[in-house]
Amino acid sequence: MKKIFYVLVAFIAFSCETEVDPGLDSSLNILVIDAWLTNNDPIQHINITRSQPFFDASAPTKVGGATVTVTDLTDPTVPAFVFTERADRYTWESTDGSTLGVIGHEYQLDVEVGGASFTSVTQLSDVPPVDSIRFRLEEENAFFDDLIFAEFFATDLEGINDTYWIKAWKNGRYLGKPGEINIAYDAAFSVDPDNDGVQFIQPIRDLISPFEESREEETLSPYSLPDTLRIVADTTLAAGDTIFINFPALLYSDGTPFGIIDGENIMIAEDNTKLPDDVFSIPLDDEQLVQISSDKIFLQGDSVYVEIHSISNEAYFFMNQVITETTRAGGFGALFATPLANVSTNIVPDDPETSVAGFFNVAAVSGAGNRLESEDQIRIIE
């Protein structure tokens, strides 16, 4: 009996080391048209590329030779907006400073490329103003130190079925990770008369606050007050200079700087010599640097800028699918996740047998910004 048991154990042990090649088929090389236009900029862009295999991390390249136009279906007297091919995308640029799009009008996208034609229609809807952006402090507890959040305040337009995409920038850096995609159906996440014409709910307001971790995997405060740092060398700093800061230094998870804990160990960069493992280089820019004297620099408090984009109901469900496909948790729960799939599209090919991906939307935009300069701006939540 013991011999049989040992044989079974050995068989299981060796079988666990078997390599399995799933033999994935190559993905379809289909056309992708990303046409997210707005009415707040006299320059608009449309990207036309092709899909890539799932494990291909390279940037997609532009598909050339396309004819791209957008037409105002509501007012046929308006000349078509012709997008000119550039090095990396297709661009329309106003000659008189005017913008593309009138609220309430319908617009049609037409793309002809490689002998195939693609069409899409959408309507430009209104958008509410951003009333204000405020900061609040949630005091430390057993799990976190003090955290300063930013939240925007805006009120959904009267009438159900308004949909929005809320975009945010911290210190000029767009919060565009999959987990930071922020969309709203009226003032919340679903169709409900109680969500109409009221202030956006707090989970939506709070998503303009990014969550980052330190090198020790500790949660960092999304926003920080300004700080004064003393430099070691008698050198006047300017935007574009680099300072070396001895650890500890708070960094974003992607390695970009968040803030400084130890302000007494700063050295001006003089050459490209290799740094010790506990030293990080931080380039200064106009956003964060204010010169006070030759031996001190003042880092401004964090800034936040928010835009609300009106999107069609179709675009809202498209973005919901994007969130589902891109924010997938690993571990045991992944066994029960839905399979990966292409998200829907509102772009229609002339040939029903031709596959296409991407989306067309024309948005009205409202925006506002704020910078955290003093403790007086912070509302305290205990």
C-alpha positions as CSV (number, residue, x, y, z in Angstrom):
1,M,0.0,0.0,0.0
2,K,2.8,2.4,0.9
3,K,4.5,1.8,-2.5
4,I,1.2,2.7,-4.3
5,F,1.0,5.9,-2.2
6,Y,4.5,7.0,-3.1
7,V,3.9,6.3,-6.8
8,L,0.8,8.5,-6.7
9,V,2.7,11.3,-5.0
10,A,5.5,11.1,-7.5
11,F,3.0,11.1,-10.4
12,I,1.2,14.2,-9.0
13,A,4.5,16.0,-8.4
14,F,5.8,15.4,-11.9
15,S,2.5,16.2,-13.5
16,C,2.4,19.6,-11.9
17,E,5.5,20.5,-13.8
18,T,4.0,19.8,-17.2
19,E,4.2,22.9,-19.5
20,V,1.1,23.7,-21.4
21,D,1.1,25.7,-24.6
22,P,-2.4,27.0,-25.2
23,G,-1.5,27.8,-28.9
24,L,-3.4,31.1,-29.1
25,D,-4.5,32.0,-32.6
26,S,-3.5,35.3,-34.0
27,S,-6.0,38.1,-33.5
28,L,-8.0,39.6,-36.3
29,N,-6.3,42.6,-37.7
30,I,-9.3,44.9,-37.8
31,L,-9.6,48.6,-38.3
32,V,-9.9,50.8,-35.1
33,I,-11.4,54.3,-35.4
34,D,-11.2,56.4,-32.3
35,A,-13.1,59.7,-32.9
36,W,-13.7,61.4,-29.5
37,L,-14.3,65.0,-30.5
38,T,-15.2,68.1,-28.4
39,N,-16.6,71.5,-28.8
40,N,-14.0,73.3,-26.7
41,D,-10.9,73.2,-28.9
42,P,-10.3,74.5,-32.4
43,I,-8.1,71.5,-33.1
44,Q,-9.6,68.0,-33.2
45,H,-8.0,64.6,-33.8
46,I,-9.1,61.2,-35.0
47,N,-7.0,58.1,-34.7
48,I,-7.2,55.3,-37.2
49,T,-5.1,52.2,-36.4
50,R,-5.4,48.4,-36.5
51,S,-6.0,46.0,-33.7
52,Q,-3.0,44.1,-32.3
53,P,-2.5,40.7,-30.6
54,F,-3.4,40.7,-26.9
55,F,0.3,40.3,-25.8
56,D,1.6,43.0,-28.2
57,A,2.5,46.0,-26.0
58,S,3.8,48.2,-28.8
59,A,2.0,51.4,-29.7
60,P,-0.4,50.9,-32.7
61,T,0.6,52.6,-35.9
62,K,-1.6,54.9,-37.9
63,V,-3.4,53.6,-41.0
64,G,-2.7,56.0,-43.8
65,G,-4.5,57.0,-46.9
66,A,-7.9,57.5,-45.3
67,T,-10.5,60.2,-46.2
68,V,-12.1,61.4,-43.0
69,T,-15.0,63.9,-42.7
70,V,-17.5,65.0,-40.1
71,T,-20.8,66.5,-41.3
72,D,-23.5,68.5,-39.4
73,L,-26.7,66.7,-40.2
74,T,-28.9,69.3,-38.4
75,D,-27.6,72.2,-40.4
76,P,-26.6,71.2,-44.0
77,T,-25.4,74.8,-44.7
78,V,-22.3,74.1,-42.5
79,P,-19.4,72.9,-44.6
80,A,-18.1,69.5,-43.8
81,F,-15.2,69.3,-41.3
82,V,-12.4,67.7,-43.3
83,F,-9.7,65.9,-41.2
84,T,-6.2,66.1,-42.8
85,E,-3.7,63.2,-42.6
86,R,-0.8,64.0,-40.3
87,A,2.2,61.9,-39.3
88,D,0.4,60.1,-36.5
89,R,-3.3,60.8,-36.9
90,Y,-6.0,62.8,-38.7
91,T,-6.5,66.4,-37.7
92,W,-9.1,69.2,-38.2
93,E,-7.9,72.7,-37.4
94,S,-10.1,75.8,-37.4
95,T,-8.9,78.7,-39.5
96,D,-10.8,81.3,-37.5
97,G,-10.7,80.0,-33.9
98,S,-14.2,78.5,-34.0
99,T,-14.9,75.1,-32.7
100,L,-16.6,72.0,-34.0
101,G,-20.1,71.3,-32.6
102,V,-23.4,72.9,-31.6
103,I,-25.4,71.5,-28.7
104,G,-28.4,69.6,-29.9
105,H,-27.0,69.0,-33.4
106,E,-26.4,65.5,-35.0
107,Y,-23.1,64.7,-36.6
108,Q,-22.0,62.0,-39.0
109,L,-18.5,60.6,-39.3
110,D,-17.5,59.2,-42.7
111,V,-14.2,57.3,-43.2
112,E,-13.1,55.7,-46.5
113,V,-9.9,53.7,-46.4
114,G,-8.6,50.7,-48.4
115,G,-11.7,50.5,-50.5
116,A,-14.0,50.2,-47.5
117,S,-16.4,52.8,-46.1
118,F,-17.4,53.4,-42.4
119,T,-20.1,55.6,-41.0
120,S,-21.3,56.7,-37.6
121,V,-23.9,59.2,-36.3
122,T,-24.1,60.8,-32.8
123,Q,-25.7,63.8,-31.2
124,L,-23.9,66.5,-29.2
125,S,-25.6,66.9,-25.8
126,D,-25.4,69.7,-23.2
127,V,-23.2,69.4,-20.1
128,P,-23.5,71.0,-16.6
129,P,-20.9,73.4,-15.3
130,V,-18.4,72.4,-12.7
131,D,-19.5,74.4,-9.7
132,S,-16.4,74.0,-7.5
133,I,-13.5,71.8,-6.5
134,R,-12.9,71.3,-2.8
135,F,-10.4,69.5,-0.6
136,R,-11.2,67.4,2.5
137,L,-9.0,65.7,5.1
138,E,-9.9,62.3,6.4
139,E,-7.9,61.9,9.6
140,E,-5.7,58.9,10.2
141,N,-7.1,55.6,11.5
142,A,-5.8,52.1,12.0
143,F,-5.4,51.6,8.3
144,F,-4.3,55.0,6.9
145,D,-2.4,58.1,7.8
146,D,-4.1,61.5,7.1
147,L,-5.5,61.5,3.5
148,I,-6.4,64.7,1.6
149,F,-9.0,64.1,-1.1
150,A,-10.2,66.4,-3.9
151,E,-13.9,66.3,-5.0
152,F,-15.7,68.3,-7.6
153,F,-19.3,69.5,-7.3
154,A,-21.7,69.7,-10.2
155,T,-25.5,69.1,-10.7
156,D,-26.9,66.8,-13.4
157,L,-29.1,68.5,-16.0
158,E,-32.8,68.2,-15.7
159,G,-34.2,65.3,-17.7
160,I,-33.3,61.6,-17.4
161,N,-30.8,59.8,-19.6
162,D,-27.9,62.3,-19.5
163,T,-24.6,60.6,-19.6
164,Y,-21.1,62.0,-18.8
165,W,-17.4,61.2,-18.8
166,I,-15.5,63.0,-16.0
167,K,-11.8,63.5,-16.7
168,A,-9.3,64.8,-14.2
169,W,-5.7,65.9,-14.2
170,K,-3.4,66.1,-11.1
171,N,-0.5,68.5,-11.5
172,G,-1.1,68.4,-15.3
173,R,-0.9,64.6,-15.4
174,Y,-4.1,63.0,-16.9
175,L,-5.6,60.3,-14.6
176,G,-6.2,57.8,-17.4
177,K,-5.6,54.4,-15.8
178,P,-8.4,51.9,-16.2
179,G,-9.4,52.2,-12.6
180,E,-9.6,56.0,-12.9
181,I,-12.2,56.0,-15.7
182,N,-15.1,58.0,-14.3
183,I,-18.5,57.9,-16.0
184,A,-22.0,58.9,-14.8
185,Y,-25.6,58.2,-15.8
186,D,-27.4,61.3,-14.7
187,A,-25.9,62.0,-11.2
188,A,-25.1,58.4,-10.4
189,F,-24.5,55.0,-12.2
190,S,-27.8,53.9,-13.4
191,V,-31.3,54.9,-14.7
192,D,-33.3,56.1,-11.7
193,P,-35.6,59.2,-11.5
194,D,-34.0,59.9,-8.1
195,N,-30.7,60.5,-9.8
196,D,-32.0,63.2,-12.2
197,G,-31.3,66.8,-11.7
198,V,-29.4,66.4,-8.4
199,Q,-25.7,66.8,-7.3
200,F,-23.4,64.0,-8.5
201,I,-23.0,61.4,-5.8
202,Q,-19.8,61.2,-3.7
203,P,-18.2,58.1,-5.3
204,I,-18.2,60.0,-8.7
205,R,-17.0,63.2,-7.1
206,D,-14.2,61.4,-5.3
207,L,-12.8,59.6,-8.4
208,I,-10.7,62.7,-9.2
209,S,-8.4,61.7,-6.3
210,P,-5.8,59.1,-7.4
211,F,-4.7,56.4,-5.1
212,E,-0.9,55.8,-5.1
213,E,1.5,53.7,-3.0
214,S,4.9,54.5,-1.6
215,R,7.9,52.2,-2.1
216,E,6.9,50.5,1.1
217,E,3.4,49.9,-0.4
218,E,1.8,52.4,2.0
219,T,-1.2,54.4,0.7
220,L,-0.2,58.0,-0.1
221,S,-2.5,61.0,0.4
222,P,-4.0,61.8,-3.0
223,Y,-3.2,65.5,-2.6
224,S,-0.6,67.3,-0.5
225,L,0.0,70.8,0.8
226,P,3.0,72.9,-0.4
227,D,6.4,72.4,1.2
228,T,9.7,74.3,1.5
229,L,12.9,72.4,0.8
230,R,16.5,73.6,1.6
231,I,19.1,72.8,-1.1
232,V,22.7,71.9,-0.1
233,A,24.5,73.6,-3.0
234,D,24.5,77.4,-3.5
235,T,22.8,77.1,-6.9
236,T,19.8,78.9,-8.3
237,L,17.2,76.4,-9.6
238,A,15.1,76.8,-12.7
239,A,12.5,74.7,-14.5
240,G,14.2,71.8,-16.2
241,D,16.9,71.4,-13.5
242,T,17.1,68.1,-11.7
243,I,17.5,67.6,-8.0
244,F,18.6,64.4,-6.3
245,I,16.7,63.5,-3.2
246,N,17.9,60.9,-0.7
247,F,15.3,58.3,0.2
248,P,12.7,58.5,1.7
249,A,11.0,60.2,-1.2
250,L,7.3,59.5,-2.0
251,L,6.9,58.3,-5.6
252,Y,3.9,57.4,-7.7
253,S,3.7,53.7,-8.5
254,D,5.0,54.4,-12.0
255,G,8.1,56.2,-10.6
256,T,7.1,59.8,-11.0
257,P,7.5,62.1,-8.0
258,F,4.7,62.7,-5.5
259,G,6.4,64.6,-2.7
260,I,9.3,64.7,-0.3
261,I,9.6,63.5,3.3
262,D,13.2,64.4,3.9
263,G,13.9,68.0,2.7
264,E,17.4,68.3,4.2
265,N,19.2,66.0,1.8
266,I,19.0,67.6,-1.6
267,M,21.8,67.7,-4.1
268,I,21.8,69.6,-7.4
269,A,22.4,67.4,-10.4
270,E,25.9,68.1,-12.0
271,D,26.5,65.0,-14.0
272,N,25.0,61.6,-15.0
273,T,26.9,59.5,-12.5
274,K,25.1,56.4,-11.3
275,L,23.1,57.1,-8.2
276,P,22.9,54.9,-5.1
277,D,19.8,52.7,-4.9
278,D,18.2,54.9,-2.2
279,V,18.5,58.2,-4.2
280,F,16.0,59.4,-6.8
281,S,16.2,62.1,-9.4
282,I,13.3,64.5,-9.7
283,P,13.1,67.0,-12.7
284,L,11.5,70.3,-11.8
285,D,8.9,72.0,-14.0
286,D,7.1,75.3,-14.1
287,E,4.0,73.8,-12.3
288,Q,5.8,72.8,-9.1
289,L,8.7,75.2,-8.8
290,V,8.8,78.7,-7.3
291,Q,12.2,80.1,-6.6
292,I,12.5,81.8,-3.2
293,S,16.2,82.2,-2.8
294,S,19.5,80.6,-3.8
295,D,19.3,78.1,-0.9
296,K,15.6,77.3,-0.8
297,I,12.9,76.2,-3.2
298,F,9.2,76.1,-2.7
299,L,7.1,73.3,-4.2
300,Q,3.6,74.4,-4.8
301,G,0.7,72.4,-3.5
302,D,-0.9,69.9,-5.7
303,S,-3.3,71.1,-8.4
304,V,-6.4,69.4,-9.8
305,Y,-8.3,70.2,-13.0
306,V,-11.6,68.5,-13.9
307,E,-13.6,68.4,-17.1
308,I,-17.2,67.0,-17.6
309,H,-17.8,65.7,-21.1
310,S,-21.3,65.0,-22.4
311,I,-21.4,61.5,-24.0
312,S,-24.2,59.6,-25.7
313,N,-25.9,56.7,-24.0
314,E,-24.2,54.4,-26.4
315,A,-20.8,55.9,-25.4
316,Y,-21.6,55.4,-21.7
317,F,-22.2,51.7,-22.2
318,F,-19.1,51.5,-24.4
319,M,-17.0,52.9,-21.6
320,N,-18.7,50.6,-19.1
321,Q,-17.5,47.7,-21.2
322,V,-14.0,49.2,-21.4
323,I,-13.9,49.3,-17.6
324,T,-15.1,45.6,-17.4
325,E,-12.4,44.5,-19.9
326,T,-9.5,46.5,-18.4
327,T,-10.0,46.3,-14.7
328,R,-9.8,42.6,-14.1
329,A,-8.7,41.4,-10.7
330,G,-6.3,38.4,-10.5
331,G,-6.2,35.5,-8.2
332,F,-9.0,33.1,-7.5
333,G,-11.7,35.5,-8.6
334,A,-10.3,35.5,-12.1
335,L,-11.6,31.9,-12.6
336,F,-15.2,33.3,-12.6
337,A,-14.6,36.4,-14.7
338,T,-16.3,36.8,-18.1
339,P,-14.0,36.0,-21.1
340,L,-12.2,38.8,-22.8
341,A,-14.1,40.3,-25.7
342,N,-14.1,43.2,-28.0
343,V,-16.3,46.1,-26.8
344,S,-19.2,47.3,-28.8
345,T,-18.9,50.1,-31.4
346,N,-21.3,52.6,-33.0
347,I,-19.2,52.6,-36.3
348,V,-20.9,50.8,-39.1
349,P,-19.0,49.4,-42.2
350,D,-20.6,49.4,-45.6
351,D,-19.9,45.7,-45.9
352,P,-21.6,43.8,-43.0
353,E,-18.8,41.2,-43.2
354,T,-16.1,43.8,-42.4
355,S,-15.1,44.1,-38.7
356,V,-14.4,47.4,-37.1
357,A,-13.8,48.7,-33.6
358,G,-13.6,52.1,-31.9
359,F,-16.2,54.8,-31.2
360,F,-17.5,58.2,-32.4
361,N,-18.7,60.8,-30.0
362,V,-18.9,64.6,-30.0
363,A,-18.9,66.1,-26.5
364,A,-19.7,69.5,-24.9
365,V,-17.2,70.2,-22.2
366,S,-17.2,72.2,-19.0
367,G,-14.1,72.5,-16.7
368,A,-12.6,74.0,-13.6
369,G,-9.4,73.7,-11.5
370,N,-8.1,74.4,-8.0
371,R,-4.7,74.2,-6.2
372,L,-4.2,73.2,-2.6
373,E,-2.3,76.1,-1.1
374,S,-3.2,76.3,2.6
375,E,-4.9,74.3,5.3
376,D,-7.7,76.8,5.3
377,Q,-9.0,75.1,2.1
378,I,-9.4,71.7,3.7
379,R,-12.6,70.5,5.3
380,I,-11.9,68.0,8.1
381,I,-13.8,64.7,8.2
382,E,-13.1,62.7,11.5
